[in-house]
Amino acid sequence: MNLKITNLCCASLMLFALFGSVQAFASSAMELKTTEVDFFNQQVNRPTIIKFWYQSGAEPCKTTICLSPKQRSHRVAIISHGAFGSPREMNWLGYALASQGWVVAGVAHYGESWVYGPENIDPSSAMRFWQRPQDVSFAIDSLSDKGLFNTSLKTDKVIMLGHSSGGFTSLAMAGANLEAGKSETYCASEKAKDDKGCHYGQQSKRKPMSDEMLKKIDLLQEQMRDERVVAVIALDPALGHAVSEQSLESIKVPTLILGSVENDFLPYIAHSKYYADHIQGANLVGIEQGAGHFVYIDKCDSEREVNGVSLCKDRESVDRKTIQKQILEHVFGFIYRNGL
């Protein structure tokens, strides 16, 4: 493990105890911290930066991260960001989970995430979708590294959360696989005209894959599933148009899918609802009120657009923080109903 603290900040936040649709406010403040640690996955020769959110211990310790003495060893959550994003954009979710006693690890996917520097952004990495689950499994492995935490964590039952491409990553950890040729067929159809997901990989310009390459990808897909993931929460997940029904029917872990109904990026029917329709027992929550695809990341003030859609500016009627509070009610309701 190559440890390097790249960012450390403290926050004093009010605890939220959320049960289903009822939101109760705790009476005392809890100090939370976030720390970024550099790892290196030697097996695939790939760096992995992990952003941790956690309840901090008041006393200093000799490990990289000092957890609260009250930390429950089994409460471990992983977050996977959207395409070309970063775990730094998921503070609203990371801190909320940490406030409820979870140690949260946000995985920055190399080649996509800007935290590695603009010189390391590789647009073609979005097509190597199997690398994301590799990053997540490596991150789970790394939580047991000596010297990382002052308290041993149990990593045999983790919950997986993700937004957009990270939503697919979360579902892939539970068994979702892509179906060869399905994405190309869909993206060439009229019903895909407003689907921004088809812009990734430039479907019409890609050469057909050889049989040998398809077999290799099939093998890589078989390795994406990780039995340590015991529940999935997917936020406006991408790649619904490319995923096979059969693989979704094989998913047996509790699954919560939240998707924006009036979507400005990924059509709700082709993505969020498609996933929920084919995963047995999946909970589907349609987020309305004009919420778009990027309501699931931190409130921001950048002028940046992604495929013509603003990253930070919501529709006039949308209050991003209010919607995120509503999302958290669903997230924690799901967690408690499933005894996680």
C-alpha positions in Angstrom: 0.0 0.0 0.0 1.3 3.4 -1.0 -0.2 5.8 1.5 -0.3 9.5 0.8 -2.8 11.9 2.5 -3.9 14.3 -0.2 -6.7 16.1 1.5 -8.0 16.4 5.0 -10.9 18.5 6.3 -13.2 18.3 9.3 -16.8 19.1 9.5 -19.2 19.4 12.4 -22.6 18.2 11.2 -26.0 17.5 12.8 -26.9 13.9 12.7 -29.9 12.8 10.7 -31.7 9.7 11.8 -33.8 8.7 8.8 -36.3 5.9 8.9 -38.3 5.4 5.7 -40.1 8.7 5.0 -39.8 10.0 8.6 -36.8 12.3 9.2 -35.8 12.9 12.9 -33.1 15.2 13.9 -30.5 14.1 16.5 -29.8 16.5 19.3 -26.1 16.6 19.4 -23.4 17.4 16.8 -20.9 14.8 15.5 -17.5 15.6 14.2 -16.9 13.9 10.8 -13.7 13.8 8.7 -12.8 13.1 5.2 -9.4 11.8 4.1 -8.0 10.8 0.7 -5.5 8.0 0.6 -3.4 6.9 -2.5 -3.2 3.1 -3.2 -1.8 1.2 -6.1 -3.3 -2.0 -7.5 -0.2 -3.9 -8.6 -2.3 -6.7 -10.1 -3.6 -4.4 -12.9 -0.9 -1.7 -12.6 -3.4 0.9 -11.8 -3.5 3.7 -9.1 -6.5 4.1 -7.0 -7.3 7.1 -4.9 -9.9 6.5 -2.2 -11.8 9.2 -0.4 -13.0 8.2 3.1 -15.8 9.7 5.1 -16.0 8.6 8.8 -16.6 9.5 12.4 -13.3 10.6 13.9 -11.8 9.5 17.2 -11.0 12.3 19.6 -7.7 10.8 20.6 -4.7 10.6 18.2 -3.7 7.1 16.9 -0.8 5.6 15.0 -2.8 4.6 11.9 -3.6 6.7 8.9 -7.3 7.1 9.8 -8.4 7.3 13.5 -11.9 6.0 13.7 -14.3 6.7 16.6 -14.2 4.1 19.4 -17.9 3.7 18.8 -17.4 2.6 15.2 -19.3 -0.5 14.3 -17.0 -2.9 12.4 -19.6 -4.1 9.9 -20.8 -0.7 8.7 -18.8 -0.3 5.5 -20.1 1.4 2.3 -18.5 2.0 -1.1 -19.3 4.9 -3.5 -18.6 4.8 -7.3 -18.8 8.2 -9.1 -20.2 8.9 -12.6 -18.2 9.0 -15.8 -15.3 11.4 -15.6 -16.4 12.6 -12.2 -14.9 12.2 -8.7 -15.8 11.0 -5.2 -15.1 14.7 -4.2 -18.5 15.5 -5.8 -20.3 13.0 -3.5 -19.8 14.7 -0.1 -23.6 15.1 0.5 -23.9 11.3 0.4 -20.6 10.4 2.1 -21.1 12.6 5.1 -24.7 11.5 5.5 -23.7 7.9 5.6 -20.8 8.6 7.9 -23.1 10.5 10.3 -25.0 7.2 10.8 -21.9 5.3 11.7 -20.7 4.1 8.3 -17.1 4.1 7.1 -17.5 5.2 3.5 -14.9 4.7 0.8 -15.3 6.7 -2.4 -13.3 5.2 -5.3 -11.8 7.5 -7.9 -11.6 5.5 -11.2 -8.3 6.1 -13.0 -8.6 7.3 -16.6 -11.9 8.9 -15.9 -11.6 10.8 -12.6 -10.1 14.3 -12.8 -8.5 13.9 -9.4 -5.5 12.2 -11.1 -4.9 15.4 -13.2 -6.2 16.4 -16.7 -3.2 14.7 -18.3 -4.5 11.3 -17.2 -8.0 11.6 -18.5 -8.6 9.0 -21.2 -12.0 9.3 -23.0 -11.7 5.6 -24.2 -11.6 4.5 -20.5 -15.4 4.8 -20.4 -15.6 1.8 -22.7 -13.5 -0.4 -20.4 -16.3 -0.7 -18.0 -14.8 -3.8 -16.3 -12.1 -1.7 -14.8 -14.5 0.0 -12.5 -15.5 -3.2 -10.6 -11.8 -4.1 -10.5 -11.2 -0.8 -8.7 -14.0 -1.5 -6.2 -12.9 -5.0 -5.4 -9.4 -3.7 -4.9 -10.8 -1.0 -2.6 -12.6 -3.5 -0.5 -9.4 -5.6 -0.2 -7.5 -2.4 0.8 -9.7 -1.7 3.8 -7.9 -4.5 5.6 -4.5 -3.1 4.9 -2.4 -2.9 8.1 -1.9 0.7 9.3 -5.0 2.1 7.6 -7.5 2.1 10.5 -7.1 1.8 14.2 -10.2 -0.5 14.3 -10.5 -3.6 12.2 -13.4 -3.5 9.8 -15.5 -6.5 8.5 -15.6 -6.3 4.7 -17.6 -9.5 4.0 -20.9 -7.5 3.9 -20.6 -4.1 2.3 -23.2 -1.9 0.7 -22.5 -0.5 -2.7 -23.7 2.9 -4.0 -23.1 4.7 -7.3 -24.3 7.5 -9.5 -24.6 7.2 -13.3 -21.8 5.0 -14.6 -21.1 4.4 -10.9 -24.7 3.1 -10.6 -24.0 0.6 -13.3 -20.7 -0.3 -11.5 -22.7 -0.9 -8.3 -25.1 -3.2 -10.2 -22.2 -5.0 -11.9 -20.8 -5.9 -8.5 -24.0 -7.8 -8.0 -24.2 -9.5 -11.4 -25.2 -7.0 -14.1 -23.5 -7.7 -17.5 -23.6 -5.9 -20.8 -25.0 -7.7 -23.8 -23.0 -7.6 -27.0 -24.5 -5.5 -29.8 -27.4 -4.2 -27.6 -26.1 -0.7 -27.1 -25.3 -0.2 -30.8 -28.8 -1.3 -31.8 -30.5 1.0 -29.3 -28.3 4.0 -30.0 -29.1 3.8 -33.7 -32.8 3.8 -33.0 -35.2 6.8 -32.9 -36.0 6.2 -29.2 -32.4 7.0 -28.3 -32.4 10.5 -29.8 -32.4 12.2 -26.4 -30.2 9.7 -24.7 -26.8 11.3 -23.8 -25.4 8.0 -22.8 -25.1 7.1 -26.4 -22.5 9.9 -26.9 -19.9 7.8 -24.9 -17.8 5.7 -27.2 -19.2 7.2 -30.4 -21.2 4.1 -31.2 -21.4 4.7 -35.0 -17.6 5.1 -35.3 -16.6 2.0 -33.5 -15.4 -1.0 -35.4 -17.1 -4.3 -34.7 -15.3 -6.3 -32.0 -13.6 -9.6 -33.0 -14.8 -12.9 -31.6 -11.6 -13.1 -29.6 -12.2 -9.7 -28.0 -15.8 -10.6 -27.2 -14.7 -13.7 -25.4 -12.2 -11.8 -23.4 -14.8 -9.2 -22.4 -17.2 -12.1 -21.4 -14.5 -13.5 -19.1 -13.8 -10.0 -17.6 -17.6 -9.6 -17.0 -17.7 -12.9 -15.1 -15.1 -11.5 -12.7 -17.0 -8.2 -12.0 -19.3 -9.7 -9.4 -18.1 -9.5 -5.8 -19.9 -11.7 -3.2 -19.0 -9.2 -0.5 -21.5 -6.7 -1.9 -24.7 -7.5 -0.1 -26.9 -4.6 -1.1 -26.9 -2.0 -4.0 -28.2 1.6 -4.2 -28.0 2.9 -7.7 -28.6 6.7 -8.4 -29.8 7.4 -11.9 -27.7 4.4 -13.2 -26.3 4.5 -16.8 -26.0 1.7 -19.4 -29.5 0.3 -18.9 -29.8 0.2 -22.7 -26.8 -2.1 -22.9 -27.4 -4.5 -20.0 -28.9 -8.0 -20.6 -32.2 -8.9 -19.0 -30.8 -12.3 -18.0 -28.0 -10.9 -16.0 -30.3 -8.6 -14.1 -32.6 -11.5 -13.3 -29.7 -13.2 -11.6 -29.3 -10.3 -9.0 -30.4 -11.5 -5.7 -29.2 -8.8 -3.3 -31.5 -6.1 -2.0 -31.5 -3.3 -4.6 -32.7 0.3 -4.5 -32.8 2.3 -7.7 -33.5 6.0 -7.8 -33.9 7.8 -11.1 -35.0 11.2 -12.4 -38.3 10.9 -14.2 -38.0 14.1 -16.2 -34.4 13.2 -17.1 -32.2 15.5 -19.1 -29.5 13.0 -19.7 -30.5 9.3 -19.4 -34.2 8.5 -20.2 -35.9 7.1 -17.2 -37.6 4.2 -19.0 -34.4 3.0 -20.7 -32.2 3.1 -17.7 -33.5 3.3 -14.1 -36.9 1.7 -14.8 -35.4 -0.9 -17.0 -33.1 -2.0 -14.2 -35.9 -2.2 -11.7 -38.2 -4.0 -14.0 -35.8 -6.9 -14.4 -34.2 -7.2 -10.9 -36.4 -9.3 -8.7 -37.7 -7.4 -5.7 -35.9 -4.2 -6.6 -37.3 -1.0 -5.1 -37.7 1.8 -7.7 -38.1 5.5 -6.7 -38.8 8.0 -9.4 -37.5 11.4 -8.5 -39.7 14.1 -9.9 -40.0 17.9 -9.3 -37.9 18.5 -12.5 -34.8 16.8 -11.1 -32.1 16.1 -13.7 -29.3 13.7 -14.0 -26.8 15.8 -12.0 -29.0 16.4 -9.0 -27.2 13.4 -7.4 -23.8 15.3 -7.0 -22.9 18.1 -4.7 -24.3 21.6 -5.2 -21.8 23.5 -7.3 -21.3 26.8 -9.2 -19.2 25.7 -12.2 -20.3 26.6 -15.8 -19.2 23.2 -17.1 -21.6 21.2 -19.3 -21.5 17.5 -20.1 -22.9 16.6 -23.5 -24.8 19.9 -23.5 -26.3 19.4 -20.0 -25.2 21.7 -17.1 -23.4 20.0 -14.3 -24.4 22.6 -11.7 -27.4 24.6 -12.9 -30.6 22.8 -12.3 -34.0 23.6 -13.8 -35.5 26.7 -12.3 -37.9 24.8 -10.0 -35.3 22.5 -8.6 -33.7 22.8 -5.2 -30.8 20.3 -5.3 -30.3 20.2 -1.5 -34.0 19.6 -0.8 -34.1 16.8 -3.3 -30.9 15.2 -1.8 -32.6 15.2 1.6 -35.5 13.4 0.1 -33.1 10.9 -1.5 -31.4 10.3 1.8 -34.8 9.4 3.3 -35.2 6.7 0.7 -31.6 5.5 1.1 -31.7 5.2 4.9 -35.2 3.7 4.8 -33.9 1.0 2.5 -30.9 0.4 4.7 -32.9 0.0 7.9 -35.7 -2.1 6.2 -33.0 -4.5 5.1 -31.2 -4.6 8.5 -28.0 -3.4 7.0 
